[in-house]
Amino acid sequence: MSNVLLNIGYGNVVVASRVVTIVSPQSAPMKRLREEAAGRGKLVDATQGRRTRSIIVTDSDHIILSAINPDTIATRLAHEGPFGVDE
């Protein structure tokens, strides 16, 4: 069985079935979530040095930071091919 990969920007992908939620990072609770994940060693920064525009929460309790907007990632997850590109 192959896992479908979700493009989260700049050459980074995650296993689509592991994504629980995709949220915007601006609120105080999301900032706390990010800090707590960093303290637990569960933070993955996939922004490639760019501004964080979305936070992806996985079922393994990892927090992934992406420089792509949450709407864009959600659209890729729902409507496009495995790598976020129309097939």
N, C-alpha and C positions, 0 to 999 in steps of 0.2 A: 504494500500500500504506500503510495507516495503522498507526502504532505504538500498541500497547496501553500505557496509562499506569497506573502503580501508585501509589496514594495512600499517602504515607509520613507523613501527619499534618499538620494545621493548614494545609490548602490547598496543600501541596507534593506534587508528583508526580515520578516518574522513569519513564523508558522501561523497561518490565518486561523486555524481552529483553536489556538491558544489564547487569542485575543478575547478579553472579557468586555472591555470598554475603551473608548477613545474620547478624551476630554480636553478641554481648553485649560491651559496652565495658569490663567490669571487670578483665580480666586485663592483666598487664604487657605482653605482646606486642601487645595491641590498643591500649594507651595509646601504645606506641612507633609503631605503624602510623599512628595519628592525628597524632602529632607530626611524623613524617617527611613525611606528606602535606601538612601545613601548611607545612613548609619548602620543599616543591616547588611550592606553589601549587595543589595538587590536592585541597584540603579544602573541602567544601561543608557549611556548618552550616545545617541545615533544622529546628533545634529550636525556633525562635521564642523563644529565651530560656529555654526549659525545660531540665530535666535530660536529658542524653543517655542514652537507654535502648537504642539499637541503632546499629550501624555497618554501613553498606551499602557493599560493594565492587563497583565496576563494571568492565566489561571494558576501559574506557579508563583504568584505574588511578586513577580518582577515588574519594575516600572521602567518603561522605555520612553526616552525623550526623542521627539522628532521635530525637524524644522518644517514639516509639511502641515498645512491646516487640517484640523479634524474632519471637516467636510470632505476634503479631497481624499483622505485615507478611507473614510467610510464609503465613499463612492467606489473607490477601487475595490474595497472588500465586497460590496454588494453587487456591482454590475460589470466588472471588467475581468479579464483573464487573470491567471494565477500570478503574474508579475506586474499587475496593475496596468497592463497594456491591452487594448482591444485585440482580440485574436481573429 
